[in-house]
Amino acid sequence: MPQPRQFVIEADGGSRGNPGPAGYGAVVIDPVTGETLAEAAEYIGVATNNVAEYKGLIAGLKAAKALVPDASADGALQVRVRMDSKLVVEQMSGRWKIKHPDMKPLAAEAARILPASAVTYEWIPREKNKHADRLANEAMDAGKRGKQWEPSASTASLDTPRSPAASALPPVSGPPGDAAAGAAKARAALASRPAAASPAAPQAGWGAAPDLGAPATFVLLRHGETALTPEKRFSGSGGGDPELSAAGRHQAECIARSLADRGTVEEIVSSPLRRCRETAAAVAARLGLEVRIEEGLRETDFGAWEGLTFAEVRERYGADLDAWLASAKVAPTGGGESFAEVARRVSATRDRLTTRYAGRTVLLVTHVTPIKTLVRLALGAPPEAMFRMELSAASVSAVAYYADGNASVRLLNDTSHLR
């Protein structure tokens, strides 16, 4: 009995804004030689990241099938799919339910291309999926110019070797000429596809209209509860570093499930304080992402007020509290930070992160004051607006930042995932 042909598929998709102008990329690789056997990429108009990722998977599976004439027969082909989308990998592996109506038909289409026994799925970090990611970005760039991606736009060739990791995968069997002939057929089929339709109007969500450019979208998550949260005690960066309570850990799991279902977060950045790191870790585990620590996202230093309730501060430091409430330039008793100082720190952090994550959706796990500051500055509101915002534990807000300096507040204090 002939041995099955074996391929590796790496696929990716993305949107600049979510939803926004979107595209996908996929590559079929010989796991022995590391050669690129086929590439696929396409600009698909306005769509979400998840839709683009699924379309990348579908294109990769179709390209692999085109390389083997009898690919649909049991035992003829074995494919290992490698993607940095935890959502797609877990859903196609059958470990996560597919709830979103846009995902169900795409997953069903992907499942019909090859026999289920012929395909396995593996999550890989984004940095190991650079080839497919580059193809997706080339497709989006071509779409922005009103064109469709073509193989010549890619710097990869059929003779480009892959990484040692790809070469270490199980060997391919069968005559070597089959792969080359099949690759030619796949490229011809991909090149003959009709051009994508013009982008439609964007849907509601965290993304933006294409004519506004691709914003850096910050999903602002306040950490889950600690023992101090229900008692409404001042808990900043100048006192202890409390861990999440049992209720806080439950909240972190709730938001992790919600963000995994939504599938829009591409990066996670956290305050260095323990309650944020623990909340971020719960989300990262679900999404298969790493957590970066950003010192600028830490909470205000509340000085001598750390651990006290508002009433206790009023009783002990009444005059200082009145001055603090009256002016953003006044610091808490004992050398804490004023809101003006926090605003300067947070603004510098915002500018640094918007540059780093232009066009991406990033989860910032932080605290009350940094989140309120980001929202206030985005609205152009005065400092006293800080006292007029409600921000619950484990709540989600969102602000989009554009290259021209404009910002748009998309969401404030959403706790629907906790209900």
Steps between C-alpha positions, in 0.01 A plus 500: 500500500653838400596736781296823529644823370574735791485880499516781750258790457564832670211745478413841636252780451451849632302819474613858544224595734269228625303484279704685239690445175600135524708236329646156550813308413578129489803295403543126435840365603693182436589388856819323388665761281323804641410608146199721438273294272212746467394842623157657521398850603199722439354835599141427608359847562368593842494209745605401852829338597324170562337491158834577335674227702241242402525600135878460523450149634256415221739631235788300645299177509384553141856568385622181669218301344592634155849354539375140529256371235334244732521712816140427602566127524568367849873461561609697193601818683599603853502872583622678808344847530699753704333831594548770762121529545420310817131539422516333157731223619284413801172522307620290207650247743155465659605621845312832489144549385437726202245754615538794264267475196771633265741224605273197465472489118871572460595219739262266317655593165850436634393162639363388161820555300690196628404196710508580872757224554737676260534829690647586838526848653781661697522843660826690446612841627459792260875536449508147354225579251678784320468362147119480507477828693709672233279364223188626681653846533606501134140417406367784716757741354397398148134547589574848631639585155190360332683191376499131580800312640710309247776245568757738354428741786655251742871482567474125565573248226441130458867442574508702824602273792299509818614494857664194662176448693311449174767263371473289815136404431407147381628408151306522177454189287432474128672605180661845533364607161141481628551790739648729235226421250232542764649831612480632145133400484433667835667826395304503176174441685575772753600751233172439313280602793271799439594823672330575830206734507544855615502541878157521655403742772658396833294317757463615857786404727844604619621570145480803275398608153774436241525866401605590856799270488576213733497609865680354795205374703552469874259269681530629856441234764490589867642214706275267698413552866745478787405486869514882502265558205158431661596722794588783259842558655771700329723243333774648288865432432632651821374242747472122493463296184186295564413190300163426344235369734295192414239733351772676301633174359148407392462839331829450319381166363171656388671775302748249359215290360329809360811628324576153362149483352539846353843417363614855434791548741843465337735609780484526881676767706470518879579722795780353712276469806401149602124538463542605138759236419271228636204633301712526186635147548148355502421670169837409348448133583173503307629695201841338476676836522791633701468782755726803479549711812476878472603708802304799375170315556541472879244658731542836674714509812249609764762571765373486859150420377592150382269241656256758642138558405384840379329557835819417689699743285235766558527449875882499517603731215193712430679814378735302277208309350310821421807643328547177301138502385529864396819478292663235280837647596469409869647169615358280778645536849850365548655545157267309270434588132268776385259429216702744288812289552310183418360663184851582379617144566195344336517735199862404436406133528205547265717667237762227523245219472298658217817520294600144582155352435370711209219315326471233772255421779678487836369406843635733771446350844527787744325700773229757564711815468690410180179388328306809603794714394513343153125546457509858629783598269333333202184704567691822564324521837633696801669321794185518714335260254699227675257519794198460271587160353403164644754224440418160645745220574567286190319751280594562137534835323649572157667793326628511140796723413573622147825605337382863475466522880123467517340251737159337528350357820321179400394350831492584871456278806354195326438218747266287288750212509453475878125443480 
